[in-house]
């Protein structure tokens, strides 16, 4: 039996049996992984002040991190589909560990770029393979499994600014090294997950060969390609907007309302915490009512709130940021599971493409908005970015995959 056949069997979850311990362990490691990664944008005010960086240089730092992760993720996902390696997750986390230690002592711009590049490499290995593990443990409840996995990442992203405000801002750049302890904990957990993953692959190898997984939706290749283009535009609209919030919301609050650095970090934490909560809702809701409708309501539904945000006072700005985070974050789990329904049997590659697209667009968005802020103002980029969720209207052109599968 070839490796691909084994992998397809391994990713055919046992009906009705969701392996919650594995899902929760993957969720925890995703939390730790994204918490460490979110330290990068959270310390931008510190790095900008210490090294005298421009907004454009801040954008380039994010671009390097996002591109190293995004460009490698589809490759890592395809390799994982063809040749699954149970312990590759733990190995990839070693890159993150090295990057954090390097970032804590980086003396200048080039060294910082190298450090965030290492962290990006760790991300490129982690996301595709861990998405495969989540689907393997889903028991057929793919939306729920993806949401449990994804909520860990959003919670970790929310914790980064909070920990930066409590640890890095008061104690300086060298304190970033303390986050290496989280990387060591993640490596330990990922080795445990690797043991379970190896047993699943071994059990699949002992079974007889099965036919390749085929799509049950009956869509033509042209319609599948069109659907992927639409999903790509939706991911663009979501993550270009998220880039403006994640990287520049603190500067917006400090510039417009004279909020302190630590106060702005707490406000960013509120937005990211709401995003984590919204992520958990999207997957199970998609299992119930259909993923297309969750995507539609999430991205287009956030538009009224994003359009108001640049024009209200401080209290309403924070309140709207929380609502936006809650609404817009529910889309990604639904988008990812919808995409894997379009191309079943290629979970790793699809996860790699969409996580890579997410990070890549986030990096491009950060660099673009940093460049634009240097030439206009922080307030102006928020006035422009608020229009992006309006692109959610094109969700209506996606085919109803779930209803076709029922037929």
N, C-alpha and C positions, 0 to 999 in steps of 0.2 A: 504493500500500500504506500502511496506517495504521501509526502508531508501535507500537501494541500487537502487531500481527502481526510486525513486525520484531523486537520484543523477544522474542517467543516463540521465533522461530527462533534468535535469538542465544543464548537460554538452553537450547537443545536441544543438549547437548554431543556432540561427535563420539565415537561409540562406541569405547571402548578407547583413547582418546587423552587421557591426563591431562596437562595443561600444568603440570608441576611448577614451572618458574621463576616463573610468575605466582602459583601457590599459595604458594610460599615468600616472595615479595615481599609478598603480602597478609598472610601470617603475621607477617612482620617489622614491617609497619606496625601490625598489631593489637597486637603486643608493645609498640611504642613508644606507641601510643595508650593502652592500659590501664596501662602503667607510669606515664605522666603522671597519669592519673586516680587511680591507687592512692596517689599522694602525698597526696591529700586525707585519707583516714582514717589514713594513716601518721603525719601530723603533728598528729593530734588531741591527744596528750599535750602537745606543745609549745604549741599554741594555747590549750589549757585552762589551762595554767600561766601563760602570758604575759598572757592577757586575762581570766582568772578565770571562764571559761565553766562553766555547769552541764552535767550530762550531757544534759539536755533540749535545751540550745542546740547541743551537739554533734550530737544527733539531727536537729535542724532543719537544720543545715548539710548533712548527708547527704541529708535529705529534699529540699531545694531542688535539689541536684545530680541526684539520681535522678529527680525529677519533670520537670525541664527536659529531661532526655534521654528519659525514658520516654514522656511525653505527645506529644512531637514525632516519635518514631521511626515509629509506624504511618503518620503522614501522610507522612513522608519516604519510607518504603518504597512506599506507594501511588503517589506521584508518580514514583518511580524505575521502577516497573513500567510506568506509562503513558508517561512521557517520560524515558527514560534520559539522564543527563548524565554523560559519561565523566569530566569534571574536577570534579564536585561533591565527590568525596572530598577532593581537595586544598583546595578552597574551605572545606569544613567544618573541616579541620584548622587553618585560620587562626583560628577561634573558640577552639580549644584553646590556641593560641599566645597569644592576647590574654588568656585567662583565667589562664594561668600567670603571666604578667607582672604582672597585676593582683593575684593572690593573694600574690605575693612582697612587695608593698608595701602591702597592705590594712591600714588603721589600726584597724579595728574590725569588729564583728559584721556590720553592713549591707554594708560593702565586701566582706567575705569571702563573703557570700551572693551578691553580684553576680558576683564572680570565679568561684565554683564554678558559677553559672548559665551563664556563657559556656562553661565546659568541658563542661557537660552538653549545650549546643547542638551543640558539635562532635561529641560522641558520637552525637547523634540522627541526624546525617547519615552518619557513618562506618559504623555497624554494618549497616543494611539494604543499602546499596549494595555494601559489601565482601562481604557474604554472597552477593549475586547474582553478583559476580565469581568467588567461590570455586566456586559451582555451575557457572558457565559454563566454568571451567577443569577441572572434575572428570572429564570423559570418562566420565560415568555412574557413577563411584564417589563418590557424594554423601556417604556417611558418612565416608570417608577425607578428602575435601576439606574437609568441615566441621570435622573434628577437627584437621587441619593449621591451618586458620584459627583455630579456637578455642584451640588450645594456645598460639598466640602471645599471645592475650589473657590466658590464665591465667599464662603465664610472666612477662608484663609486670606483672600484678597481684602476683606473688610478688616481683618485683624492687623494687617501690615501697617497701615497708617496709625492705628491705635498704639501698637507696640513701638513704632517709630517716635510717636509723641512722648511715650513714657520712658523709652530707653535711649534711642539714637539721638534725638534732639538735645536732651540734657547732657549726655555723656560723649557725644561726638562720633565721628566716622569709625573709630576703632571698635566701638561697641557693636557694629554690624557683625563682627566675628562671633558674638554670642549666639547668633541665629544658626551657626554651624551645629549646635547641639540638636536643633530640630531636624537638620539633615541626617545626623547620626541616628536619631530615633526613627526617621522615615526609612532609612536603609534597613534597620532591624525588622520593621514591620513588613517591608517589601520582600525580604528574604522569606518570611513566613508565608506571605501570599504566593511566592514562587514555589514553595513546597506543594501547596494546594493545586496550583496551576499545572505543575508537572504531573501530579496524579491524574488530573482530568485528561491530559494529553495521552498519558500511558493507557488509561482506560479506553479511550477512543481507538488507540492503536490495536487493542486486542479484539475489537469488533470487526465485523466484515465490512468491506468497502461499500460505500453508498454512492448513489448518483450525485452528481454535482447539484448544489442548491440552485434552483431556478426562480426567477421572479414570478410572483403570483398575480401581479397587477395587470399583466397583458398590455402594457404600454409599449409603443414603438420606440426604437432607439432615438429617433428625432425628438419625440416628446420627453424622453428622459433627459436628453441634453438640454432642452429648453427649460425643464424644471430645475436642473442644476444651475443654469444661468440665473434664473429668478432667485433661487436660494442664495447665490453669490451676491446679487444686488442687495438682498435683504440683510445678509451678514455685513456687507459694506455699510449700509445705513445704520445698523445697530452699533457696530464697533467703531466707526468714525465718530459717532456721537459719544459712545462710552469713552473714547480716547480723550475727548475734550473735557469730560467730567473727571476722569481718573487722574489726568496729568495736570490740569489747569484749574480745576474747581477751587483748590486752595488759594491759588494766586488771584482768582476772581473775587473770592471773599475778602482777601487781604486788601486788594486794590479798591474795591467798591465800598466795602463796609468797615475797613480798617480793623479787621479781625486779626488776632495774634496768630503766629505760626501754629502753636499748639491748638488753639481754638479752631483754626481752619482744618487741622488734622482730625479733630473730633467730628466736625461736620462731614468731612469726607468719609469717615467711618460710618456715620449714619446712612449715607447714600449706599455704601457698599454692603452694609448689614441688611438694608432693605432689599438689595439685589440678591443676596443670599437667600432671603426668605422667598422672594419671587421665583427663584430658580426651582425650589422644591415643589412649588405649586404646578409649574408648567408641564412636567413629565406625566404625573398621574392624571392631570386634567386632559392631556392629549390622549392617554389611553382610553379615557371615557368618551370624550366628545369629538375626537379627531384632531390630529396634529395641525392640519391646515388652519383650523379655526383658532387654535391657540396662537399660532404664528401671527395671524392677522390681527387678533385682538391685542397682542403684546406690542408689536412695533407700531402699527397705526394708532392703537389705543393710547400710546404714550404721547402722541403728537400734541394734543391740546395742552398738556402740562409742560412740555418742553417749550412750546411757543410763549407761555406766560413767564417762564422762569427769569429771563434777563430783565424784566420790567417791574418786579415787585420788591418789597422790602426784605430785610434780613430774615425775619421769622418765616415769611411766606416762601422765601428762596429755599430755606432748609426743608420746610414742609413739602414743597413741590419736588425737591431732589429726592426725598424719601419715596414719594408716590411714583416718580419716574423710575427709580431703581426697582421698586416692587413690580411695576407693570412690564417694563422693557426687558427685564432679565429672564422672564419666563419663556422666552422664545428659543434659546439656544438648544435646550434639551429636545424640544419638539423638532427643531430644524435637523439636528443630528440623527434622530431616530427616523424621521421622514426620509432623509437621504439614504440611510442604510436599508430602508424598505424598498427604495428604488433599485438598489444594487445589493441584494442579500448575498452573504458569503464573503463580502469584502469589507468587513467591519473596520479592520485596522487601517486600510487605505483610506476609507471614507472619513474615519475619525481623524487621521493624519491630515487629510486635505482641509477639513473644516476647522480643526484646531489651528492648523497652519495659516489658513485664511484669516481666522480670528486674530491671531497674533500679528500676522503681516499687516493687515489693514489697521490694526491698532497702532503699530509702529509708524506706518505711513501717515495715519491721522495725527499722531503726536508730532511728527516732524513737520507736517503741513501746518498745523495750528500754531506750532512754535514759530515757524517762519512768518506766518501771518500776524501773530501777536507782536513780533519785533517791528513790523511795518505799520501796524494799526494800533490795536490795543487789546487787552484781555477781554474787555467787555464786548468788543466787536466780534471776536471769534465765537462768543456764546450767542450772540444774535444770529450769526450765520448757521452754526451747528444745530440750532433748534429746528431747522427746516428738514433735517435728514429723516426723522421718523415718518414724514409724509410719504416716503417711498414705500411704506408698508402697504399701500393700496394695491401694489402689483401682486400681492399674495393671492388675489382673486383668480389669477391666471394659472395657479398650480392645480394639477389634476387631483381628484379625490382618491388617493391611493387606497385608503381603508375601505371605502365603499366598493371599489373594484375587486379587492381581495375577497370581500364577503360573497360577491357574485360568483 
